[in-house]
Amino acid sequence: MDKYDVIIGLEIHVQTKTNSKMFCTCNSNYFKDEPNTHVCPVCFGLPGALPVPNKRAIEKCILLGLATNCDIDNEIHFDRKHYFYPDLPKGYQISQYGRPICSDGYVMVNGDTKIEIERIHQEEDVAKSTHHKEGGLDYSLIDYNKSGVALIEIVTKPCIRSAHHAKEYATKIRQICRYLDISDADMEKGQMRCEPNISLQEKGKWKQEGSRILPIGDYKLNSKVEVKNIGSITAVEKSIEYEIERIIEELEKGNTIEQQTRGWNADKNITEFQRSKETADDYRYMPEPDIPVIDISEKDVERISKELVELPDDKAKRYLETFELSEYDIGVLTAKKEISEYFEKVVELLSKNITDIKEAAKLSSNWITGTLFSISNEMGLEISEENIQIEDLVALIKEFKEKTITKNKAEELLKKALEEKKDLGNLLDDFKKTKEESSGNLEDTVTAVLDENKQAVEDFKNGKQASLGFLIGQTMQKTKGSANPNDVKNILLKKLNE
């Protein structure tokens, strides 16, 4: 490995979250619907069917370009990309080639690593092929519901140097798309696809100029390999790691690396050969004759830029400077826009009682990233006001801070509220009522426990300290967990030492 440099470029496709498809009015929300029910002559590529560009899809493509520091072109040029597969009925895909809408951008990963983006362009998705075996026959079926759905392609320069950075970059793009409501980017639903291009070159024998990898002297570059069929962010890292090891093994044997497309087999955790890799010339790009050039004015860009929100990196910086939260807490809280919004509402409400904003933020973070996140994760629920009202969580945190309720009891109430879909505020009120009713006769309860457990009392007086824990437990059981364990302990010690 010390002999080679790893060079990775990553292509990411995300389905744009629009009501209709890219070039027709068919509903783009097709997931789990019957095959071929979201189709029209444009989707099927029938003769005479003309494409009409989706304005909202283009706006979202520009929005992603602005969020990733890209230059925005002042004109939109669509092109035809020709290839012949059953899932592409026209025999070509409407895409962009020479002039992408967005270019020369970047995002930062891990705080200090810059991933350069070569281009972000608009295109249409293809249909979905499914392969079957039945009665000794192999056959394929095609569902055109996905055909023509608006698609954004994001292409990096060959600047990524590790599988880990590729995974972090893909995670960041998904985060940005979700924060800006550009796409749900759910890889399980096919709304986001990642295709890394990987090559290994001998150290000191190559150089990068823009988007090109060039040899130094008479060195012959090793060809790149593209990996497809990646179904998760984790698999991005795994597939690249596997391919790096495979290429090194081939090079060490003296074999030539052929330019090819390989597929990721998630069951076996290996890549498998699919086909020889096409080049741009193979696609026979040409200007799309049915769509005129579309102007993008500065006013258009300014209008779209108003949709920008505080993105994860800026939010993380603010959380660190304003709240002084830990790196872990910040990572969890900014992972999803919905979680960060929930957190900020809790802090805002809690800070009305706790004047130190850092303390309010830390308490809020501890309960959300710890207790609430753990319980919700276990149950497969989202952290949201629908599941736990902000006011109720704040009330619970306040009672805990004032030592009215123990951590264990508070967690118990939270879990019960989620599991049984009960109102946390009502559960908390019931607890406080029970506590008030039992607090006046706590000494009587302790006395009853001592009378019922004379052997434990004798054991304690003979030096067996563990008996105290048993007696505390018995008292807490009688009070149904409403008593403060410290109060119980103090009363027990007082009576045991009389």
C-alpha positions as CSV (number, residue, x, y, z in Angstrom):
1,M,0.0,0.0,0.0
2,D,2.9,2.4,0.7
3,K,3.8,2.1,-3.0
4,Y,0.5,3.5,-4.2
5,D,-1.7,6.6,-3.9
6,V,-5.4,6.0,-3.8
7,I,-7.4,8.3,-6.1
8,I,-11.2,8.3,-5.8
9,G,-13.9,10.3,-7.6
10,L,-17.5,9.9,-6.4
11,E,-20.6,10.3,-8.5
12,I,-23.8,10.7,-6.4
13,H,-27.3,10.7,-7.9
14,V,-30.2,12.0,-5.8
15,Q,-33.9,11.9,-6.8
16,T,-35.3,15.4,-6.5
17,K,-38.3,15.8,-4.2
18,T,-40.8,17.2,-6.7
19,N,-44.5,16.4,-7.2
20,S,-44.1,15.6,-10.9
21,K,-41.3,14.0,-13.0
22,M,-38.5,15.9,-14.8
23,F,-40.1,16.3,-18.2
24,C,-43.8,15.4,-17.8
25,T,-46.6,15.8,-15.3
26,C,-46.7,12.2,-14.0
27,N,-46.7,11.9,-10.2
28,S,-43.1,11.2,-9.1
29,N,-44.2,9.6,-5.8
30,Y,-44.2,6.0,-7.1
31,F,-42.6,4.1,-4.2
32,K,-44.5,0.8,-3.6
33,D,-47.2,1.6,-6.1
34,E,-48.2,-0.9,-8.8
35,P,-45.7,-1.1,-11.6
36,N,-46.3,1.1,-14.7
37,T,-49.1,3.2,-13.1
38,H,-47.2,6.5,-13.1
39,V,-46.5,6.7,-16.8
40,C,-47.4,8.6,-20.0
41,P,-46.1,8.8,-23.6
42,V,-43.1,10.9,-22.4
43,C,-42.1,8.2,-19.9
44,F,-42.3,5.5,-22.5
45,G,-40.5,7.6,-25.1
46,L,-43.3,7.3,-27.6
47,P,-42.9,9.0,-31.0
48,G,-44.0,12.7,-30.9
49,A,-43.9,13.0,-27.1
50,L,-42.2,16.2,-26.2
51,P,-40.4,16.9,-22.9
52,V,-41.3,20.0,-20.8
53,P,-38.7,20.8,-18.1
54,N,-39.7,20.9,-14.5
55,K,-39.0,24.4,-13.1
56,R,-39.0,23.3,-9.5
57,A,-36.5,20.5,-10.1
58,I,-34.1,23.0,-11.7
59,E,-34.5,25.4,-8.8
60,K,-33.6,22.6,-6.4
61,C,-30.5,21.7,-8.5
62,I,-29.4,25.4,-8.3
63,L,-30.1,25.4,-4.5
64,L,-27.8,22.4,-4.0
65,G,-25.2,24.2,-6.1
66,L,-25.4,27.3,-3.8
67,A,-25.2,25.1,-0.7
68,T,-22.0,23.5,-2.0
69,N,-20.2,26.7,-3.0
70,C,-20.7,26.1,-6.8
71,D,-20.6,28.7,-9.6
72,I,-24.1,28.9,-11.2
73,D,-24.3,29.0,-15.0
74,N,-26.5,31.8,-16.5
75,E,-27.9,29.3,-19.1
76,I,-29.3,25.8,-18.9
77,H,-28.3,23.5,-21.8
78,F,-29.7,20.0,-22.0
79,D,-28.1,17.2,-23.9
80,R,-28.9,13.7,-25.1
81,K,-26.8,10.9,-23.7
82,H,-27.2,7.8,-25.9
83,Y,-27.1,4.2,-24.7
84,F,-29.3,1.2,-25.3
85,Y,-30.7,-0.6,-22.4
86,P,-34.3,-1.9,-21.9
87,D,-34.8,0.6,-19.0
88,L,-34.2,3.5,-21.3
89,P,-37.1,3.4,-23.9
90,K,-36.0,6.5,-25.9
91,G,-32.5,5.1,-26.5
92,Y,-31.1,8.2,-24.8
93,Q,-31.3,10.0,-21.5
94,I,-31.8,13.8,-21.3
95,S,-28.9,15.0,-19.2
96,Q,-26.2,17.8,-19.3
97,Y,-22.7,17.4,-20.7
98,G,-20.8,20.5,-21.8
99,R,-22.4,23.0,-19.5
100,P,-23.7,21.8,-16.1
101,I,-25.9,24.1,-14.1
102,C,-23.5,24.1,-11.2
103,S,-19.7,23.7,-11.3
104,D,-16.4,24.1,-9.3
105,G,-17.9,23.8,-5.8
106,Y,-16.7,22.1,-2.6
107,V,-17.7,20.8,0.8
108,M,-15.6,20.2,3.9
109,V,-15.6,16.8,5.7
110,N,-14.1,16.0,9.1
111,G,-13.6,19.8,9.6
112,D,-10.5,20.2,7.6
113,T,-10.7,18.0,4.4
114,K,-11.9,19.8,1.3
115,I,-13.7,17.6,-1.3
116,E,-13.9,19.5,-4.6
117,I,-17.0,19.2,-6.7
118,E,-16.5,19.3,-10.5
119,R,-20.1,19.6,-11.5
120,I,-23.8,19.3,-10.4
121,H,-26.2,18.8,-13.2
122,Q,-29.8,18.0,-13.9
123,E,-31.1,14.8,-15.7
124,E,-33.9,12.3,-15.7
125,D,-33.9,8.8,-14.1
126,V,-34.3,5.6,-16.0
127,A,-36.8,2.8,-15.4
128,K,-36.3,-0.2,-13.1
129,S,-35.5,-3.6,-14.3
130,T,-36.2,-6.7,-12.2
131,H,-34.9,-10.2,-13.0
132,H,-36.8,-13.4,-12.3
133,K,-36.5,-17.1,-12.5
134,E,-39.7,-19.2,-13.0
135,G,-40.4,-22.6,-14.5
136,G,-36.8,-23.0,-15.6
137,L,-36.9,-19.7,-17.5
138,D,-34.9,-16.5,-16.8
139,Y,-36.7,-13.3,-17.7
140,S,-36.8,-9.6,-16.9
141,L,-39.6,-7.1,-16.3
142,I,-39.5,-3.4,-16.5
143,D,-41.3,-0.9,-14.3
144,Y,-41.4,2.6,-15.9
145,N,-42.8,4.4,-12.8
146,K,-39.2,5.6,-12.1
147,S,-38.5,6.5,-15.7
148,G,-38.2,10.3,-16.0
149,V,-38.1,11.1,-12.3
150,A,-36.0,14.3,-11.7
151,L,-32.4,13.4,-10.8
152,I,-29.5,15.5,-9.7
153,E,-26.0,14.2,-10.3
154,I,-23.1,15.4,-8.2
155,V,-19.6,14.6,-9.5
156,T,-16.4,15.2,-7.5
157,K,-13.0,15.8,-8.9
158,P,-10.6,12.8,-8.4
159,C,-9.5,14.3,-5.1
160,I,-10.7,11.8,-2.4
161,R,-7.8,9.9,-0.9
162,S,-9.5,7.3,1.4
163,A,-12.6,5.2,1.7
164,H,-13.4,6.9,4.9
165,H,-13.4,10.4,3.4
166,A,-15.7,9.1,0.6
167,K,-18.2,7.9,3.1
168,E,-18.0,11.2,5.1
169,Y,-18.5,13.1,1.9
170,A,-21.6,11.0,0.8
171,T,-23.0,11.5,4.3
172,K,-22.5,15.3,4.0
173,I,-24.3,15.5,0.6
174,R,-27.2,13.5,2.0
175,Q,-27.4,15.8,5.0
176,I,-27.4,18.9,2.8
177,C,-30.1,17.4,0.6
178,R,-32.3,16.6,3.6
179,Y,-31.7,19.9,5.3
180,L,-32.8,21.8,2.2
181,D,-35.7,19.4,1.4
182,I,-34.1,18.8,-2.0
183,S,-34.4,15.0,-1.6
184,D,-35.2,12.5,1.2
185,A,-32.1,10.7,-0.2
186,D,-33.3,7.3,1.2
187,M,-30.9,4.8,-0.3
188,E,-33.2,1.9,0.6
189,K,-35.9,3.5,-1.7
190,G,-33.4,4.2,-4.5
191,Q,-33.5,7.9,-3.9
192,M,-29.8,8.2,-3.6
193,R,-27.1,6.2,-5.4
194,C,-23.3,6.4,-5.0
195,E,-20.8,5.3,-7.7
196,P,-17.1,5.6,-6.8
197,N,-14.4,5.6,-9.4
198,I,-11.2,4.2,-8.0
199,S,-7.6,4.0,-9.3
200,L,-4.3,3.4,-7.7
201,Q,-1.1,5.1,-9.1
202,E,2.5,4.8,-8.0
203,K,3.6,7.5,-5.7
204,G,5.5,10.4,-7.4
205,K,4.6,9.2,-10.9
206,W,1.3,11.2,-11.4
207,K,-0.2,14.6,-11.0
208,Q,-3.6,16.2,-10.9
209,E,-4.6,19.1,-13.0
210,G,-8.1,20.2,-12.3
211,S,-10.3,17.1,-13.0
212,R,-7.6,15.2,-14.8
213,I,-5.0,12.7,-13.6
214,L,-1.9,12.9,-15.7
215,P,1.3,10.8,-15.8
216,I,4.7,12.2,-15.1
217,G,7.3,11.2,-17.6
218,D,6.8,7.9,-19.4
219,Y,4.7,6.4,-16.6
220,K,1.6,4.6,-17.8
221,L,-1.5,5.4,-15.7
222,N,-3.5,2.5,-14.2
223,S,-7.1,2.5,-15.4
224,K,-10.0,3.4,-13.0
225,V,-12.7,1.1,-11.9
226,E,-16.3,2.2,-11.2
227,V,-18.4,0.4,-8.6
228,K,-22.3,0.4,-8.8
229,N,-25.2,-1.1,-6.9
230,I,-24.2,0.5,-3.6
231,G,-27.2,0.4,-1.3
232,S,-26.0,2.3,1.8
233,I,-23.5,4.9,3.0
234,T,-21.6,2.2,4.9
235,A,-21.3,0.1,1.8
236,V,-19.6,3.1,0.0
237,E,-16.7,2.7,2.4
238,K,-16.7,-1.1,2.3
239,S,-16.8,-1.3,-1.5
240,I,-13.9,1.1,-1.9
241,E,-11.8,-0.7,0.7
242,Y,-12.5,-4.0,-1.0
243,E,-11.7,-2.6,-4.5
244,I,-8.4,-1.0,-3.2
245,E,-7.3,-4.4,-1.9
246,R,-8.3,-6.2,-5.1
247,I,-6.5,-3.7,-7.3
248,I,-3.3,-3.9,-5.2
249,E,-3.4,-7.6,-5.5
250,E,-3.7,-7.5,-9.2
251,L,-0.9,-4.9,-9.6
252,E,1.4,-7.0,-7.4
253,K,0.8,-10.0,-9.7
254,G,1.9,-7.8,-12.6
255,N,-1.6,-7.7,-14.1
256,T,-3.1,-4.8,-16.1
257,I,-6.1,-3.0,-14.6
258,E,-8.8,-2.8,-17.2
259,Q,-11.3,0.1,-17.2
260,Q,-14.5,-1.5,-16.1
261,T,-17.7,-1.3,-14.2
262,R,-18.2,-3.6,-11.2
263,G,-21.2,-4.2,-9.0
264,W,-21.2,-4.3,-5.2
265,N,-22.5,-7.6,-3.8
266,A,-23.7,-6.7,-0.3
267,D,-24.4,-10.4,0.6
268,K,-20.8,-11.4,-0.1
269,N,-19.1,-8.1,0.6
270,I,-17.3,-8.2,-2.7
271,T,-17.3,-6.4,-6.1
272,E,-18.1,-8.3,-9.2
273,F,-17.4,-7.6,-12.9
274,Q,-20.4,-6.2,-14.9
275,R,-19.1,-4.7,-18.1
276,S,-16.3,-2.8,-19.7
277,K,-16.5,0.9,-18.8
278,E,-18.0,3.3,-21.4
279,T,-16.3,6.6,-22.3
280,A,-17.9,9.9,-23.1
281,D,-17.5,9.2,-26.8
282,D,-19.5,6.0,-26.5
283,Y,-22.5,8.0,-25.3
284,R,-22.6,10.2,-28.5
285,Y,-23.6,13.3,-26.6
286,M,-25.6,15.9,-28.7
287,P,-27.6,19.0,-27.8
288,E,-31.2,18.2,-26.9
289,P,-33.2,19.5,-29.9
290,D,-36.6,19.6,-28.1
291,I,-35.6,21.8,-25.2
292,P,-34.4,25.4,-25.9
293,V,-31.7,27.1,-23.9
294,I,-33.1,28.4,-20.6
295,D,-31.8,31.7,-19.1
296,I,-31.0,31.9,-15.4
297,S,-31.0,35.5,-14.2
298,E,-29.3,36.9,-11.2
299,K,-32.7,37.5,-9.7
300,D,-33.6,33.9,-10.2
301,V,-30.4,32.8,-8.2
302,E,-31.1,35.4,-5.5
303,R,-34.7,34.2,-5.1
304,I,-33.6,30.6,-4.9
305,S,-30.8,31.5,-2.4
306,K,-33.5,32.6,0.1
307,E,-34.3,28.9,0.6
308,L,-30.9,28.3,2.1
309,V,-31.0,27.4,5.8
310,E,-28.3,27.0,8.4
311,L,-26.5,23.9,7.2
312,P,-24.9,21.3,9.5
313,D,-21.3,22.7,9.5
314,D,-22.5,26.2,10.4
315,K,-24.9,24.8,13.0
316,A,-22.2,22.7,14.6
317,K,-19.9,25.8,14.8
318,R,-22.7,27.8,16.5
319,Y,-23.4,25.0,19.0
320,L,-19.7,24.8,19.9
321,E,-19.3,28.6,20.3
322,T,-22.7,29.3,22.0
323,F,-23.4,26.2,24.0
324,E,-19.9,24.6,24.4
325,L,-21.3,21.1,23.7
326,S,-19.1,18.1,23.1
327,E,-18.2,17.0,19.6
328,Y,-20.3,13.9,20.0
329,D,-23.4,15.7,21.2
330,I,-23.1,18.2,18.3
331,G,-22.7,15.4,15.8
332,V,-25.9,13.7,17.0
333,L,-27.9,17.0,17.2
334,T,-27.0,18.2,13.8
335,A,-27.3,14.9,12.0
336,K,-30.9,15.7,11.1
337,K,-32.5,19.0,10.7
338,E,-35.6,17.8,12.6
339,I,-33.5,16.8,15.6
340,S,-31.6,20.2,15.7
341,E,-34.9,22.1,15.5
342,Y,-36.4,20.0,18.4
343,F,-33.2,20.6,20.5
344,E,-33.3,24.3,19.9
345,K,-37.0,24.6,20.9
346,V,-36.2,22.6,24.1
347,V,-33.3,25.0,24.9
348,E,-35.4,28.1,24.2
349,L,-38.1,27.0,26.6
350,L,-35.9,25.6,29.3
351,S,-33.8,28.8,29.3
352,K,-36.8,30.7,30.6
353,N,-36.2,28.9,33.9
354,I,-32.4,28.4,33.7
355,T,-30.7,31.7,32.9
356,D,-27.4,30.1,32.0
357,I,-27.9,29.2,28.3
358,K,-25.0,26.8,28.4
359,E,-26.5,24.8,31.3
360,A,-29.9,24.8,29.6
361,A,-28.3,23.5,26.4
362,K,-26.2,20.9,28.2
363,L,-29.3,19.6,30.1
364,S,-31.3,19.5,26.9
365,S,-28.6,17.8,25.0
366,N,-28.0,15.2,27.7
367,W,-31.7,14.2,27.7
368,I,-32.1,14.2,23.9
369,T,-28.9,12.6,22.8
370,G,-28.9,10.2,25.7
371,T,-32.2,9.1,27.2
372,L,-34.6,10.1,24.5
373,F,-32.4,9.1,21.6
374,S,-31.8,5.7,23.2
375,I,-35.4,4.9,23.8
376,S,-36.6,6.2,20.5
377,N,-33.9,4.3,18.6
378,E,-34.8,1.1,20.4
379,M,-38.5,1.5,19.4
380,G,-37.7,2.7,15.8
381,L,-39.3,6.1,16.4
382,E,-38.3,9.6,15.4
383,I,-37.5,12.3,17.9
384,S,-40.4,14.7,17.2
385,E,-43.1,16.8,18.9
386,E,-45.6,14.3,17.6
387,N,-44.1,11.6,19.9
388,I,-42.9,13.8,22.9
389,Q,-44.2,17.3,23.3
390,I,-41.5,20.0,23.8
391,E,-43.3,21.4,26.9
392,D,-43.6,18.0,28.5
393,L,-39.9,17.2,28.0
394,V,-38.9,20.6,29.4
395,A,-41.2,20.0,32.5
396,L,-39.5,16.6,33.0
397,I,-36.0,18.1,32.8
398,K,-37.0,20.8,35.3
399,E,-38.3,18.3,37.8
400,F,-35.2,16.3,37.5
401,K,-32.9,19.3,38.0
402,E,-34.9,20.3,41.1
403,K,-34.5,16.6,42.3
404,T,-38.3,16.1,42.4
405,I,-37.8,13.1,40.2
406,T,-35.0,10.6,39.9
407,K,-33.2,9.8,36.6
408,N,-34.5,6.3,36.6
409,K,-38.1,7.3,37.3
410,A,-37.9,10.1,34.6
411,E,-36.6,7.5,32.1
412,E,-39.4,5.2,33.1
413,L,-42.0,7.8,32.4
414,L,-40.4,8.7,29.0
415,K,-40.4,5.1,28.0
416,K,-44.0,4.5,29.1
417,A,-45.1,7.6,27.1
418,L,-43.5,6.3,23.9
419,E,-44.4,2.7,24.3
420,E,-48.0,3.2,25.3
421,K,-48.5,6.4,23.3
422,K,-49.5,8.3,26.5
423,D,-49.1,12.0,27.2
424,L,-45.9,12.5,29.1
425,G,-47.3,15.6,30.8
426,N,-50.2,13.6,32.3
427,L,-47.8,10.9,33.4
428,L,-45.6,13.5,35.1
429,D,-48.6,15.1,36.8
430,D,-49.8,11.7,38.1
431,F,-46.3,11.0,39.5
432,K,-46.2,14.3,41.3
433,K,-49.6,13.8,42.8
434,T,-48.7,10.4,44.1
435,K,-45.4,11.8,45.4
436,E,-47.2,14.5,47.3
437,E,-49.7,12.1,48.8
438,S,-46.9,9.8,50.0
439,S,-44.3,12.4,51.0
440,G,-46.2,13.3,54.2
441,N,-46.2,9.7,55.6
442,L,-42.7,8.6,54.3
443,E,-41.5,8.1,57.8
444,D,-44.5,5.9,58.5
445,T,-43.7,3.9,55.3
446,V,-40.1,3.5,56.4
447,T,-41.2,2.3,59.9
448,A,-43.5,-0.3,58.2
449,V,-40.7,-1.5,56.1
450,L,-38.4,-1.9,59.1
451,D,-41.2,-3.8,61.0
452,E,-41.7,-6.2,58.0
453,N,-38.0,-6.9,57.5
454,K,-36.5,-7.5,61.0
455,Q,-33.8,-9.8,59.7
456,A,-32.5,-7.2,57.3
457,V,-32.5,-4.7,60.2
458,E,-30.5,-7.2,62.3
459,D,-28.1,-7.8,59.5
460,F,-27.4,-4.1,59.1
461,K,-26.8,-3.7,62.8
462,N,-24.3,-6.6,62.6
463,G,-22.4,-4.7,59.9
464,K,-24.0,-6.0,56.7
465,Q,-24.2,-2.8,54.7
466,A,-25.9,-4.4,51.7
467,S,-29.0,-4.7,53.9
468,L,-29.4,-0.9,53.6
469,G,-29.8,-1.1,49.9
470,F,-32.4,-3.9,50.3
471,L,-34.4,-1.7,52.7
472,I,-34.2,1.3,50.4
473,G,-35.6,-0.9,47.6
474,Q,-38.4,-2.1,49.7
475,T,-39.4,1.4,50.7
476,M,-39.2,2.6,47.1
477,Q,-41.4,-0.3,46.1
478,K,-44.0,0.8,48.6
479,T,-44.0,4.4,47.4
480,K,-44.2,3.1,43.8
481,G,-41.0,4.9,43.0
482,S,-42.3,8.3,43.9
483,A,-40.0,8.9,46.9
484,N,-36.6,10.4,46.6
485,P,-34.0,7.6,47.3
486,N,-31.8,10.0,49.2
487,D,-34.7,11.0,51.5
488,V,-35.4,7.3,52.1
489,K,-31.8,6.6,52.8
490,N,-31.5,9.4,55.4
491,I,-34.7,8.4,57.2
492,L,-33.6,4.7,57.3
493,L,-30.2,5.6,58.7
494,K,-31.8,7.8,61.3
495,K,-34.2,5.1,62.4
496,L,-31.6,2.3,62.2
497,N,-29.2,4.2,64.4
498,E,-31.8,5.2,67.1
